[in-house]
Amino acid sequence: MSANAGELFETMKYRLQMQNEGITNPPSSVKAATEVLVEKLASIDATESIEVSFGNGTKVKYIRSSTGEVLAEINEG
């Protein structure tokens, strides 16, 4: 699945806000990875494609399509 960086940034920024406000309470590793992803997405052109790859179990990789750079890996399990 792919998404553009701008839409993904807005979604993940909202998720991070919910985590910081205690609305959701994922493990600290998820919070840290979400923060890193939001920071990286903020510096990418909003129209750039980001591949969202779902691995075994609950691991999700966010990959910058133009470079293959893994922006974040979040294990939500």
C-alpha positions, 0 to 999 in steps of 0.5 A: 500500500502507498500513501503520499507523504502529506496525508501520512504526515497528517495521520501520523501527527494526529496519532502522535498527538493522541499518544502524547495526550494519553488517549492511546498508550502504546509501548514506548518503542511505538511512541519513539518510532512514531515521533521519528516518522513524523519528524522525517515526514515533515521534511519530505515533499507532501506529494512524494509516495511512501510505501507502507509495508505490513510484515509478519505479525504487527510490524509496519515499515514506512519506506520512501519510494523514491530512495528506498529509505526506511523512514521507520519500522513500527512493531505495534504488537 
